[in-house]
């Protein structure tokens, strides 16, 4: 079942943000996820905090409660819908198949993160959360950010694809004649929402006028 624009999913979703370039995609997606889901379970790696500061001039501290406040304000979303976890909070709901959300997105996904997930390393809560979604036959979407892809990268992505993971590079379309970087990020977020079963009007669809 898909949702019409403005409707709530009524459940939670997990979002992982890693240190790959493309912070704009992550925060744009977070904004939209907060609109469509009752709760977003968020994990940000140390490298991701560096990228957020570098690309968006957004300094994000380590403390989960401070991250919650800063990102809720930045993305203009309800603070109560955002649950932030530290990298080693093994008591978080996303660490267990008995309570973790059935859907998860990693945006952007670094090659190191993909490698860890493909090999079942689970060294951090983010990697463990992805492992849980895979083992519980849930839906995992990863947005790799790298160019060019090495054979190692491609093999890891093939492994994940064979496990049922959706590999969705952040490759925005230009047929909607985007005018801003935000338009490009909206395109990517819209495609992710579509795959999550959320009907939306975040971006212009092919065959439709703007």
N, C-alpha and C positions, 0 to 999 in steps of 0.2 A: 504494500500500500504506500502510495506517495502522499505527501502533504502539499496543500496549497500554500501560496505565499502568505506569511503571517501566522500560520498555525504552528503550535508547539509540537515537538516530537513526543514530549511527555516522558522522556527518559534521559539517561546520561550518555556522554560520549567522552572519549579520551583523546587529548591532543598532546603530541610530543613535539617540541621545537629543539632542533639540534643546531650545531655551529656552521652549517653550510650557508653560503650566501643566499639571500632572498628573504630577509626578515620581513619585508613588506608583505609577502605572501602569507607568512605566519600570522601577523597581527590582523590582516584583512580577514583571514579565515576565522580567527578567534572572534572577531566582531560578529560575523554572521552565525557562527555556531551558537553564540550566546542568545541570538534571536530565535533560533529554532529548537534548541534543546534546553531542558530544565536545568541541567548541570553539565558543566565542562570540567573534566578532570585534567589538570594541566601540569606538565613537567617540562622544565627548561634546563638544558645542559649549561655547564660553565662556559663552554665555547659559544653557545647561543647568546649568552649575555654580552659577550665581547662583540659579536656581530650586531646585536641590537644597538649597542653604543656606537659602533663604527658606521653603520648604514643609516640609522634613523636618529642618531644622537639621543637615544633613549637609554639612560643608565638604570639598569635593573639590579637591585641588591640580591644577596643570597637568601635572605629570610623569606620563606613562603608567604607570610602574612603581608609583608611589604610588597612583594611581587603582585599579590592579589589586588592590593589597593592601587598600585601604579598602573597595572594593565587594565583594570576595570575602568579607570578614569581615561586612559589613553584610547581605549576601544569604545568608550561610551556604552558600556554594558553594565548590567546589574551585578554588583559585587557578590551578591548572595548566590549567583549562578556559577561562580568560579571557585573551584577547589584546587589549590596549588600544593604540590608535594616536593619535598627535597629528594635528591637523587638516591638516598639510602633509607627512605621511609618504608621499610618492608611491611609495616602494618597498614599501609594504604590499601583501600579497597581494590585498586587496579592491580595489586600484586597477587590476587587470588582468583581462581576461576569461579569461586562460589559467589563473588560479589562484583567482579569487574564488569564494566559496560561491554556490550557485544560488538561495539564499533570503535575503531581507533584510527586516527590519522597522524602521520608524522610529516610535518611540513615546516621547513624543508628538511630533507633527510640527507645527512652526510654519508659519505661512503664508509666511514668507520662504523657508523650506526647500522647501516645495512649489512655490513660484514658480520657484526656481532649478532644481529637477529638471525641471519642466514645460518650461522653456526651454532645458535642456541647458547651464546655466551652468558647472557643475562647478568652482566656485571653491575648494571645500574637499574634503578626502578623503571626507567623508561624502556630499557631493553627487556626487562622482565614483563612489563605490561604488554609489550608486543608479543612476546612468547606466549603469554596467557591467551591472548586473542586468537592466535594461530592454533594452539592446542585445543581450545574450546570451540573451534570451527566458527569463529566470529568473522567480522569483516575488518581487514586491515588495509589501509591505503597509505602508500609511501610516495613522497614527491622528491625524487633524487635531484640533487643540484651539483653538477660537475660537467666539465667539458675539457677535452674529450673523455669518453669512457674508456678505461683500460679493459683488457680481457678479464682481469680479476673483478672489476666492477660489474661487467656484463654477466659473468658467471654467477655472482651473488644475486643479481636481479633475476636471473633465470631460475635460480633455486627458490627464491621467494615466490615468483610467479607460479611455479609448479606446486607450491604449497597453498595456492589460492589467494595470495596477496595481490592486490591491484597496484601495479607500478605505473605511476602517473607523473611523468616529468612535468615540471612547471613550464609548459610551452603554450602561452596564451595565443589565441587566434586574433587576426587583425581584420577580419571581414566586418566587424562591428564598427570599424573606423575609430578606435580608441584615441582619446585626446590627452589622457593623463596616465601616469603610472598607476594610479588607483583604478582606472578602467581596466588595465591589464591584470591587476591583482583580482579585481572582481570577476573577470573571466575565469581565472583559475579556481577561485572559490565556488563559482557557480557550477563548474564541472564536478568539483568534489561533492558538493551538495547533491547534485543529480545522482551520483553513484551511491550516496548515502540514503537515497530514496526520498529526498526532500525536494519537492517541486518548488521552484523559486523563479523570481524575475530579477535576480541580481545582475545579470548581464544579458546582452542581446543574443538571441539564439539565431542559428543559421536559418535563412529563409524568412526571417521576420525583420521588419523595419525597426529602426531605433526609436 
